C-alpha cells in the first residue's frame, strides 16, 4: 500500500475488466466495513455495500452517513483480481477498513496457509499459540508473515484461493497499547489478513491498518486480547490500498504451498541486499567470537546460551549442538585458525576436542549435551538432534585432520560407538525419538527431529565405509517420505517448542540432499523430488518482503531489510539466520530441477544475513564484535523483552556464528561425500 497524501477523483480510469475465476471479488462474493473512532470513545462500525458505477468500478455505500468516501476498483490482471481501494476523508478521522471475500469452500474441508506462521490448522501448536485449538477463525497483522498473504485450500475439490497485500511497505508507527482499540502515533504500512468461518463457509479477510482476532500473540505461548489499530486521515486527503485475489487448482497441500510460494516470490521479486561485507570479511569479524567466547577448564567450550546481549559476557554453560554448536565452532576455528596462522585460535579449538574426549561423554558414550562444568552439572537427557550435530561436527573434524596427516583413533572409536547406538535406538519405522536417556528410556518419542540424524549417518557411511549407516539413513528418509513429506506435516525439529517450525522442513531437505550425494541416479531422482517438496516448505518461512519499522526502533534505524531472513516457528515468532548448508541445497536443486528461483533466492538469503554484523564502531546493538544476534524481533512479539525492532535481552551466538560460517563455506557436503572441491 503506497501511502499517498493526495486528492483524488472518486471515479478512476478503468484498466481492465473483472470476473476471473470462481471467486468474484468485485461482486456478491465481497463485502466491506469501516470502523471510525473518536478518541476517548468506542469505535463505531459501518457495513458497506458496493454500487457498480461501471464495469469493475464500485462506490462503497455505508450503512449510515460517515465522513469517508470509499471507491473500489477491481481489475483482471493475468487471471488475478487486483483490488484497489481509495479512502478519502471529508473531515479529520481515525479509521480501520476491512474486506471479506467468500471462497465458496466448506470450512471443514479447508486447510490454511499464512507463510511462515500458519500451516494447515496449526494443530501441532499448543492452545497457548495461534491454532485451531483456540479458534477456527484468525486475523493477524501482516508482519507476522513471510509474505503478507492468506491462502485457503479446499482438500475436497483441489482448489485454493489466496489474497495478498501489495504495498511499498515504507512505514510503521508506534502505539501506547498492545490490545483493544489503539490509535497509531503516525502512518503505518502494516495491514492484516486471515480467514474466518462464516456459517460454515471459509471467508478470506484483509484490511488496513492492522488488527488481530480473536487474540493477539505477544510472546511465547502467551495470547492476549484482540487488538484493532486506527490511523489518522486528515480532511481532504486520501489513501490507496491494494490487494490481489488469485485462485489455482492444486492436488494437495504441498502443491498449494509450492505454487503459492512461487506466486509470492514472483510478486515480490526480492533482490539481493547490497552490503559491503564479503564472505571473507564476515569470517574475519565472526572469528572474534571464537577468541572471546572461549572458556577453558576441565571441559573447554565456546560460551553461547543465555548470554546477555549488552555485555556478551561468557557464562558457565557448554552446549554441543542446537543453540551452542560448540564442536562445530571448534572445527571452524581450527580450520580457519590454521589458514590464518592464528596459533591461539588453533590451540583453543583443539583443546575443546581434547576436553570433550576426556570429559564430555556419558557412561553410555553419548555427548554431555548441556553441561555447567564449574558446578559439576550435566543434563542427563539426550536429544537426537544435539547428538547428531555433535557427531556431524566430529566427522568434519576427523576428515580435516586426516588431510593434515593427523589421526585420532580414540575419537574414531567413540564416534563409531555413537553411530552404532543410533542404530540401536532407531525405531522400526525409521524414525528416531526426539529425547532419551543413557539407558535408551524415552523422554520424548516424537519423530520430528529424525532428519537431524540422517546427516551424520550418511557422513559416517562415507568416512567408515560402513553400509549399516547408509541403510539407517535410507530408512530415515523412508520415514520422512511416509510420515512428514507426504502428509505435509513438518513439526518439532527445534528443541524449545512443540509446533510447526522452519527447521523441520529445512532439516528434511538437507538430510535428503546428503543422501542424494551418495546415491545412484535412480535413487537420486526420487531424492530430488522429495527434497524439492520439503524445500518449498522451508522456503515458505523466509521473508520475500521488507517489514517496515517505526522511527526509533533500532532495526529500522540500522536500515534492516527482512527479505531473506526466516521466521522460526509458530511458537517463537521472530526471525533469525538459521541456514547452515541449506543454501547449498538450493543451488543443488536449482541445477537438478532447472528452478532458477532457488538459486536466486539463495543469493538474497546470503546477502541479507550479512546485515547485522557487529564490528568495531558498528556493533548493531551487541556488546562485542563478531557476536551475531539471534532473536531478531521483527513483529509485535517478544521472546521476553524489548519487542519489535530490537533483540531479546539474552541470546545464543554460538549457533548464529556456526550457521553463517557454513553459509560462507559452500560445498562442504559435496567435498566430504564426493571429494569435490
C-alpha positions in Angstrom: 0.0 0.0 0.0 1.6 3.2 -1.1 0.6 5.9 1.3 -0.2 8.9 -0.9 -1.3 12.2 0.6 -3.2 13.5 -2.4 -6.6 14.5 -3.5 -8.1 12.0 -6.0 -11.2 11.9 -8.1 -13.6 9.2 -6.9 -14.0 7.8 -10.4 -10.7 6.3 -11.5 -10.0 5.2 -15.1 -10.6 1.5 -15.6 -7.6 -0.6 -16.5 -9.4 -3.9 -17.1 -12.5 -5.9 -16.6 -13.1 -8.3 -13.6 -14.5 -11.7 -13.4 -11.6 -14.2 -13.4 -12.0 -17.5 -11.6 -14.8 -18.9 -9.4 -14.5 -16.1 -6.8 -15.9 -12.7 -7.9 -14.0 -10.2 -5.7 -16.0 -7.4 -7.4 -19.5 -8.7 -7.0 -21.5 -10.6 -4.5 -18.6 -12.5 -3.1 -17.1 -9.4 -1.5 -18.2 -7.3 1.4 -16.6 -4.5 3.4 -16.8 -2.4 6.5 -15.2 0.6 8.0 -14.7 1.4 11.7 -14.3 5.0 12.8 -13.0 6.1 16.1 -13.3 9.3 18.0 -10.5 9.4 20.6 -11.9 8.6 24.0 -14.9 6.8 22.6 -15.6 3.3 21.4 -15.2 2.9 17.7 -18.4 2.7 15.5 -18.6 0.1 12.8 -20.4 0.6 9.5 -21.0 -2.0 6.9 -20.6 -1.1 3.2 -22.4 -2.3 0.1 -20.9 -1.7 -3.3 -22.8 0.1 -6.1 -21.3 -0.6 -9.5 -20.7 2.7 -11.3 -19.3 1.0 -14.4 -17.7 -2.4 -15.0 -15.0 -3.0 -12.4 -15.6 0.3 -10.5 -17.7 0.5 -7.4 -18.7 3.1 -4.8 -18.9 2.0 -1.2 -22.2 2.8 0.3 -22.1 2.9 4.1 -24.9 1.8 6.4 -25.1 5.3 7.8 -23.7 8.7 6.9 -20.0 8.8 7.5 -17.4 11.4 6.6 -15.5 9.0 4.4 -15.7 8.3 0.6 -14.9 4.8 -0.5 -14.0 3.9 -4.1 -13.2 0.4 -5.1 -11.7 -0.8 -8.4 -11.3 -4.5 -9.4 -9.1 -5.3 -12.4 -8.4 -8.6 -14.1 -4.6 -8.9 -14.4 -3.5 -12.2 -15.9 -6.4 -14.1 -14.3 -5.9 -12.5 -10.9 -8.2 -9.9 -9.4 -6.4 -6.7 -8.3 -8.4 -4.7 -5.8 -7.6 -1.0 -5.3 -9.5 0.9 -2.6 -9.3 4.6 -2.3 -10.4 6.2 1.0 -11.0 10.0 1.1 -11.7 11.8 4.3 -14.3 14.5 4.3 -13.2 15.6 7.8 -10.4 14.6 10.2 -10.9 11.0 11.3 -9.4 7.8 12.6 -10.2 4.7 10.6 -9.9 0.9 10.1 -11.0 -0.5 6.9 -11.7 -4.2 6.2 -13.0 -6.5 3.4 -14.1 -10.1 3.2 -14.2 -12.4 0.2 -16.2 -15.6 0.1 -14.4 -18.6 -1.2 -17.3 -21.0 -1.7 -15.4 -23.6 0.3 -16.8 -25.5 3.3 -14.7 -24.5 6.3 -14.5 -28.1 7.4 -12.9 -29.1 4.1 -10.1 -26.5 4.3 -6.5 -26.3 5.3 -4.9 -22.8 5.7 -1.6 -21.3 4.9 -0.2 -18.0 6.1 3.5 -18.2 5.1 5.9 -18.5 8.0 3.2 -18.7 10.6 0.3 -20.9 9.8 0.3 -24.4 8.2 -2.9 -26.5 7.8 -4.6 -25.8 11.1 -1.6 -25.3 13.3 -2.7 -28.4 15.3 0.9 -29.2 16.2 1.0 -26.0 18.2 -0.4 -25.7 21.7 -3.6 -23.9 22.6 -1.5 -21.1 24.0 -0.3 -20.2 20.5 -2.4 -19.4 17.4 -4.1 -22.6 16.3 -7.4 -24.3 15.7 -7.3 -25.4 19.4 -8.3 -21.9 20.3 -10.4 -20.8 17.3 -11.2 -21.7 13.7 -11.0 -18.1 12.6 -7.9 -15.9 12.8 -6.8 -12.4 11.7 -3.2 -11.4 12.1 -1.0 -8.4 11.3 1.0 -8.6 8.0 4.4 -8.5 9.6 3.9 -11.9 11.3 4.1 -13.4 7.8 7.0 -14.1 5.5 4.7 -12.8 2.8 1.5 -10.9 3.8 -0.8 -13.5 2.3 -3.5 -15.9 3.3 -4.5 -19.0 1.3 -7.3 -21.4 1.9 -7.0 -24.9 0.4 -10.1 -26.9 -0.3 -8.9 -30.5 0.1 -12.2 -32.0 -1.2 -12.2 -30.1 -4.5 -8.4 -29.4 -5.0 -8.6 -25.6 -5.2 -7.0 -22.8 -3.3 -7.8 -19.1 -3.1 -5.3 -16.6 -1.7 -5.2 -12.8 -1.0 -2.0 -10.9 -0.8 -1.4 -7.3 0.4 0.5 -5.2 -2.2 2.4 -2.2 -1.0 5.8 -0.5 -0.8 5.7 -1.1 2.9 7.6 2.0 3.8 6.4 3.0 7.2 5.3 1.8 10.6 4.1 3.6 13.7 4.2 3.0 17.5 1.2 2.6 19.8 0.9 3.1 23.5 -1.1 -0.1 24.0 -1.0 -3.7 22.6 -4.6 -4.7 22.9 -8.1 -3.2 22.4 -8.6 -0.2 20.2 -5.3 1.6 19.7 -4.6 4.8 17.8 -1.3 4.8 15.8 1.3 7.5 16.5 1.7 8.1 12.8 1.4 6.3 9.5 1.9 2.5 9.0 2.0 0.2 6.1 1.0 -2.8 8.1 -2.4 -4.2 7.4 -4.0 -7.6 8.4 -5.0 -10.8 6.8 -6.6 -14.1 7.8 -9.5 -16.4 7.4 -13.0 -16.7 9.0 -15.6 -19.3 9.4 -18.8 -17.6 8.3 -21.8 -20.0 8.6 -19.6 -23.0 7.7 -18.1 -21.2 4.7 -14.4 -20.1 4.5 -14.1 -16.4 4.0 -10.7 -14.6 3.4 -10.4 -11.4 5.4 -8.0 -8.5 5.0 -7.8 -4.8 5.7 -5.9 -1.8 7.0 -4.4 -0.8 9.4 -3.7 -4.0 11.3 -6.0 -5.9 13.7 -5.7 -9.3 15.3 -8.6 -11.5 16.4 -9.7 -13.5 18.3 -6.4 -13.0 20.2 -3.1 -11.2 19.6 0.1 -13.1 20.2 2.5 -11.1 22.3 5.2 -13.6 23.4 5.9 -17.3 23.5 2.7 -19.2 24.4 1.0 -16.0 25.5 -2.2 -15.0 23.8 -3.7 -11.6 24.7 -7.0 -9.9 24.0 -7.7 -8.8 20.4 -6.2 -5.6 19.0 -7.5 -3.1 16.4 -5.5 -0.2 15.1 -6.8 3.2 13.8 -4.8 5.5 11.6 -5.4 9.2 11.2 -6.6 10.6 7.9 -6.9 14.4 7.6 -9.8 16.1 5.9 -9.4 16.2 2.1 -6.7 13.6 1.9 -6.8 10.1 0.5 -5.1 6.8 1.0 -4.8 3.9 -1.6 -4.9 0.3 -0.5 -4.2 -2.7 -2.8 -4.8 -6.4 -2.5 -4.8 -9.2 -5.1 -7.0 -12.3 -5.1 -5.8 -15.3 -7.0 -7.0 -18.9 -7.5 -5.3 -22.1 -8.5 -6.0 -25.8 -8.9 -3.7 -27.9 -6.7 -3.5 -31.6 -5.9 -2.7 -31.4 -2.2 -1.4 -29.0 0.5 2.2 -29.5 -0.6 1.4 -28.2 -4.1 -0.6 -25.4 -2.5 2.5 -24.3 -0.6 4.7 -24.7 -3.7 2.6 -22.8 -6.1 1.7 -20.1 -3.6 5.4 -19.6 -2.7 6.2 -19.3 -6.4 3.5 -16.7 -6.7 4.7 -14.8 -3.6 8.3 -14.8 -5.0 7.3 -13.7 -8.4 5.0 -11.0 -7.0 7.6 -9.5 -4.5 10.7 -10.3 -6.6 13.1 -10.0 -3.7 16.5 -8.8 -4.7 19.9 -9.3 -3.0 20.7 -6.8 -0.3 23.6 -4.5 -1.0 26.2 -4.8 1.8 29.9 -4.1 1.8 30.6 -7.4 3.7 32.2 -10.2 1.6 32.2 -13.8 2.9 35.9 -13.4 3.8 35.2 -10.3 5.8 32.3 -11.9 7.5 34.5 -14.7 8.7 37.2 -12.3 9.8 34.8 -10.5 12.1 32.9 -13.6 13.2 36.2 -15.2 14.3 36.3 -12.7 17.2 33.6 -14.9 18.7 36.0 -17.9 18.8 38.6 -15.9 20.7 36.4 -14.1 23.1 33.8 -16.8 23.9 36.4 -19.5 24.6 36.1 -20.9 28.2 39.0 -23.1 29.4 38.7 -25.8 32.1 38.1 -29.4 32.6 35.6 -29.1 29.7 36.6 -26.4 27.3 33.9 -24.8 25.1 32.6 -21.6 23.5 30.0 -19.9 25.6 26.7 -19.4 23.9 23.3 -20.0 25.6 21.8 -17.3 27.8 24.4 -14.7 27.1 23.3 -11.1 27.9 23.2 -9.1 24.7 24.5 -5.9 26.3 27.8 -7.4 27.6 28.2 -10.7 25.7 29.9 -12.0 28.9 30.6 -15.7 28.8 28.7 -17.9 31.2 29.3 -21.4 32.6 27.2 -23.4 30.1 28.6 -25.7 27.4 26.3 -27.0 24.7 27.3 -29.4 22.0 24.6 -28.7 19.4 21.3 -26.7 18.9 21.9 -23.2 20.2 25.5 -23.9 21.4 27.2 -25.8 18.5 30.5 -25.7 20.3 32.0 -28.6 18.4 31.1 -27.3 15.0 32.6 -23.9 16.0 35.7 -25.6 17.2 36.1 -27.3 13.8 35.6 -23.9 12.1 38.0 -22.2 14.4 40.6 -24.9 13.8 40.4 -24.8 10.1 40.3 -21.0 9.9 43.0 -20.6 12.5 45.4 -22.7 10.5 44.5 -20.9 7.3 45.3 -17.6 9.1 48.3 -18.9 11.1 46.5 -17.9 14.3 48.1 -20.1 16.9 45.9 -19.2 19.8 42.7 -19.9 17.9 44.0 -23.3 16.8 45.1 -24.3 20.3 41.8 -23.3 21.8 39.9 -25.2 19.2 42.0 -28.3 19.7 41.6 -28.1 23.4 37.8 -28.3 23.0 38.0 -31.6 21.1 40.5 -33.0 23.6 38.4 -32.0 26.6 35.3 -33.5 25.2 37.1 -36.7 24.5 38.3 -36.8 28.1 35.3 -35.4 30.0 32.5 -34.7 27.6 30.9 -38.2 27.2 28.4 -40.1 29.3 28.9 -43.6 30.6 27.0 -45.0 27.6 29.1 -43.0 25.2 26.8 -40.2 24.3 27.7 -36.5 24.4 27.1 -34.5 27.5 24.8 -32.2 25.5 24.4 -29.4 28.1 26.8 -29.0 31.0 27.8 -26.5 33.6 31.4 -27.6 34.3 32.1 -25.3 37.2 29.1 -26.7 39.1 29.7 -30.3 38.0 26.2 -30.4 36.5 25.3 -32.3 33.3 21.8 -32.7 31.8 21.0 -36.4 31.8 18.6 -36.1 28.9 19.9 -36.6 25.4 18.3 -35.4 22.1 18.8 -37.0 18.7 19.4 -33.5 17.4 22.2 -32.4 19.6 23.9 -35.8 19.5 23.6 -35.8 15.7 25.0 -32.3 15.5 28.0 -33.3 17.7 28.8 -36.4 15.5 28.4 -34.3 12.4 31.0 -31.8 13.7 33.4 -34.5 14.7 33.3 -36.2 11.3 34.2 -33.0 9.6 37.0 -32.6 12.2 38.3 -36.1 11.7 38.2 -35.8 7.9 40.0 -32.5 8.0 42.7 -33.8 10.4 43.3 -36.7 8.0 44.1 -34.3 5.3 46.7 -32.7 7.6 48.3 -36.0 8.4 46.9 -36.2 11.9 44.9 -39.2 13.2 42.6 -39.6 16.2 41.9 -43.3 16.6 40.2 -42.8 20.0 37.8 -40.2 18.6 37.1 -42.5 15.7 36.3 -45.3 18.1 33.9 -43.1 20.1 32.2 -41.8 17.0 31.6 -45.3 15.8 30.2 -46.2 19.2 27.7 -43.3 19.0 26.7 -44.2 15.5 26.2 -47.8 16.5 24.0 -46.6 19.3 22.0 -44.6 16.8 21.2 -47.9 15.0 20.0 -49.3 18.3 17.6 -46.5 19.2 16.2 -46.1 15.7 12.6 -47.2 15.6 11.2 -49.9 13.2 9.5 -47.2 11.1 12.9 -45.5 10.6 12.3 -42.6 12.9 14.3 -41.5 16.0 12.9 -40.5 19.3 13.3 -36.8 20.0 14.7 -37.2 23.5 16.0 -40.1 25.5 18.4 -41.1 28.4 21.6 -43.1 28.6 19.6 -46.3 29.1 17.5 -45.6 26.0 14.4 -44.8 28.1 12.3 -42.3 26.2 11.6 -38.8 27.3 10.0 -37.6 24.1 9.1 -40.2 21.4 8.2 -37.7 18.7 9.9 -38.3 15.4 10.1 -34.6 14.4 13.9 -34.4 14.8 14.6 -37.6 12.8 16.3 -35.8 9.8 19.0 -34.4 12.0 20.3 -38.0 12.3 20.5 -38.5 8.6 23.4 -36.2 8.1 25.9 -37.9 10.4 24.7 -41.4 9.3 25.5 -40.6 5.7 28.8 -39.0 6.7 29.6 -42.0 8.9 28.9 -44.3 6.0 31.3 -42.4 3.8 34.0 -42.0 6.5 33.9 -45.5 7.9 32.7 -47.3 4.8 30.0 -49.0 6.9 26.9 -49.7 4.8 24.8 -50.1 8.0 24.9 -46.4 8.5 23.8 -45.8 4.9 20.9 -48.3 5.3 19.9 -46.5 8.5 19.9 -43.1 6.7 17.8 -44.5 3.9 15.2 -45.7 6.5 15.1 -42.2 8.0 14.2 -40.8 4.5 11.6 -43.5 4.1 10.1 -42.3 7.4 10.3 -38.7 6.2 8.5 -39.5 3.0 5.8 -41.5 4.6 5.0 -39.5 7.8 6.3 -36.0 7.1 6.6 -35.1 3.5 3.6 -36.9 2.1 1.5 -35.5 4.9 3.0 -32.0 4.6 3.4 -32.1 8.4 6.7 -30.6 9.4 7.0 -30.2 13.1 9.0 -30.2 16.3 12.6 -30.3 14.9 13.5 -27.4 17.2 14.0 -28.4 20.8 12.4 -25.4 22.6 8.9 -25.6 21.0 6.3 -28.2 20.1 4.8 -26.8 16.9 5.1 -26.3 13.2 8.6 -25.0 12.6 11.1 -24.0 9.9 13.8 -26.3 11.0 11.8 -29.5 10.4 11.4 -28.8 6.7 14.9 -27.4 6.3 16.5 -30.3 8.1 14.4 -32.7 6.0 15.6 -31.1 2.7 19.2 -31.1 3.9 19.1 -34.7 5.0 17.8 -35.9 1.7 20.4 -33.8 -0.1 23.1 -35.6 1.8 21.7 -39.0 0.9 21.3 -38.0 -2.7 25.0 -37.1 -2.9 26.0 -40.7 -2.2 23.2 -42.4 -4.2 22.9 -43.7 -7.8 20.9 -41.9 -10.5 17.7 -43.9 -9.9 17.7 -43.3 -6.2 18.8 -39.7 -6.7 15.8 -38.9 -8.9 13.5 -39.9 -6.0 15.5 -37.9 -3.5 15.5 -34.8 -5.7 11.7 -34.9 -5.8 11.4 -35.4 -2.0 14.0 -32.7 -1.3 12.2 -30.3 -3.6 8.9 -30.8 -1.7 10.5 -30.2 1.6 12.4 -27.2 0.3 9.2 -25.3 -0.6 8.0 -25.6 3.0 11.4 -24.4 4.2 11.5 -21.5 1.8 7.9 -20.5 2.9 9.4 -19.4 6.3 11.8 -17.0 4.6 10.7 -13.4 4.0 10.1 -12.2 0.5 9.5 -8.6 1.6 10.9 -6.0 3.9 9.0 -5.4 7.1 8.8 -1.7 7.9 9.9 -0.4 11.3 8.8 2.7 13.3 11.1 5.6 13.8 13.3 4.9 16.8 13.1 1.1 16.5 16.8 0.1 16.3 16.5 -2.4 13.4 14.8 0.3 11.4 17.4 2.9 12.2 20.1 0.4 11.1 18.3 0.0 7.7 17.5 -3.6 8.3 15.9 -5.5 5.4 14.0 -8.6 6.4 13.9 -10.2 3.0 15.9 -13.5 3.1 15.6 -13.9 6.9 13.5 -16.8 8.2 10.7 -16.9 10.8 11.4 -19.5 13.4 8.2 -21.3 14.4 4.6 -20.8 15.3 5.6 -20.5 19.0 8.7 -18.5 18.5 7.6 -15.7 16.2 10.9 -14.0 15.4 13.4 -14.1 12.5 16.9 -15.5 12.6 19.8 -16.6 10.4 19.2 -20.4 10.6 20.6 -21.5 7.2 23.7 -23.7 7.6 24.2 -25.5 4.3 20.6 -25.1 3.1 21.9 -22.6 0.6 23.9 -25.5 -0.9 20.6 -27.5 -1.1 19.0 -24.6 -3.0 21.9 -24.3 -5.5 21.9 -28.1 -6.0 18.1 -28.2 -6.6 18.3 -25.3 -8.9 20.7 -27.3 -11.1 18.8 -30.6 -10.7 15.3 -29.2 -11.3 16.1 -26.2 -13.5 14.5 -23.9 -11.0 16.3 -20.6 -11.0 14.2 -19.1 -8.2 16.0 -21.4 -5.8 19.5 -20.2 -6.7 18.4 -16.5 -6.9 16.7 -16.6 -3.5 19.8 -18.3 -2.0 21.7 -15.1 -3.0 19.1 -13.0 -1.4 19.5 -15.0 1.8 23.3 -14.9 1.7 23.4 -11.1 1.2 20.6 -10.2 3.6 22.0 -12.3 6.5 25.2 -10.2 6.5 23.4 -7.0 7.5 23.7 -7.1 11.3 27.4 -8.0 11.5 28.6 -6.4 14.8 32.0 -4.9 14.1 34.1 -2.3 16.0 32.3 1.1 15.7 29.2 -0.5 14.4 28.0 -3.1 16.9 24.3 -3.3 15.8 23.2 -3.4 19.4 25.6 -6.1 20.5 28.2 -6.0 23.3 31.1 -7.3 21.3 32.2 -7.6 17.7 31.5 -10.9 15.9 28.7 -12.0 18.3 26.0 -12.2 15.7 22.4 -11.5 17.0 20.0 -14.4 17.4 16.4 -13.3 18.5 15.7 -10.6 15.9 12.2 -9.3 16.8 10.6 -8.0 13.6 6.9 -8.0 14.6 4.8 -7.2 17.6 6.1 -10.1 19.7 8.9 -10.6 22.1 10.8 -13.5 23.5 10.7 -11.9 26.9 12.0 -8.4 26.5 12.1 -5.3 24.2 9.7 -6.2 21.3 9.6 -5.2 17.7 12.7 -3.6 16.3 15.1 -5.0 19.0 16.7 -8.2 20.3 15.7 -10.1 23.3 17.8 -9.3 26.4 19.6 -12.7 26.2 20.8 -14.7 23.2 22.9 -17.6 22.0 25.5 -16.5 19.4 27.2 -20.0 19.1 24.7 -21.3 16.6 24.4 -18.0 14.6 28.1 -17.9 14.1 28.1 -21.6 13.1 25.2 -21.1 10.7 26.7 -18.1 8.9 30.1 -19.8 8.8 28.6 -22.8 6.9 26.7 -20.4 4.6 30.0 -18.8 3.7 31.7 -22.2 3.3 29.9 -23.5 0.3 30.2 -27.1 -1.0 31.3 -28.7 2.3 28.9 -31.7 2.0 29.9 -32.3 -1.7 33.6 -32.2 -0.8 33.1 -34.6 2.1 30.8 -37.0 0.4 32.0 -36.8 -3.2 35.5 -35.4 -2.9 34.6 -32.3 -4.9 36.5 -29.1 -4.4 
